[in-house]
C-alpha cells in the first residue's frame, strides 16, 4: 500500500466514509468493529477489532449488565 494521504469529510451526524483503498488494505468489512484512540498529539488511530476480541468484549458486557439498573444507579450515585 502506498503511503498517500486519504481524506473523508465528516457529516453533521459525525460520520465519515473510510476510503475504499484503506478498507481493502485493512480488510474492513460491513459489520466489523473498529476501535478509536486519541493520543496526546491529537492523532487518531483506528484499529479493526478481530472477531474473537469482539466476542470476548460482548461476553464481558453481558456479565456487567447485572450492575446496570436504576436501583444500582441510585445506590452508587453519591460515591
N, C-alpha and C positions, 0 to 999 in steps of 0.2 A: 504494500500500500504506500502510495506517495505520501509525503508529509505536507500536502497542501491543506490550507485552511478551508473549512466548510462553514457556511452560515445558515442560520434559520431565524426567522422573525417570530417573536413571542406574541400570541394573541391576547385579547382582553381577558380571556379566561386563564392565562398563564400557561398556555400550551404551545409547544413548538414541535415541528416535524423533524425527526432525525434524518439527515440526508441519506439517500439510498446507499451511497458508497460506504458510509460509516456503518449503517445497519448490516450490510452484507459482510463487511470485514469483521465486525464484532459478533456476527451470527445472531443478531437480534431479530426475533420473530414476534408476530402478534401474540399478545398474552404473556410475554416474558416480563419478569420483574426486574426493575432497574433500581440501583442504589445511587443516591447523590451525596457527595461530600464536598463541603466548602472549607478550604484551608485558610490560614491567616492572611494570605495574599489575595483573597477573594477569587481564587481559582476554583473552578468546579470540576470535580472528577465524577464521571458517570461509569458505573460498572454494571454489567449484566450479571444477575444472580443465578447461579446454577440451580436447576430444579430440585436437586437434593437439599440444598440450603433452604430453598423456598419451602419445601415440605417440612423441614425442621422448624422453621420460623412459624409456620401455620400450626404445627403441633404445640409449640410453646404458647402461642396466643390462645389456643383453646384451653390450656391449663390455667392461664391467668384470668380468663373471663369470669371465673367464680368470684373474683375480687372486684368485679366491676358492676356494682348495683347501687341504686340510690341510697340504700342503707349504709353501704361501705363508704360512699362519698360523704355522707353526714358524719359518720364515726371518725373519719380521718381528716376532715376539713381543717380543723384548728391545729393540727400538728405541725 
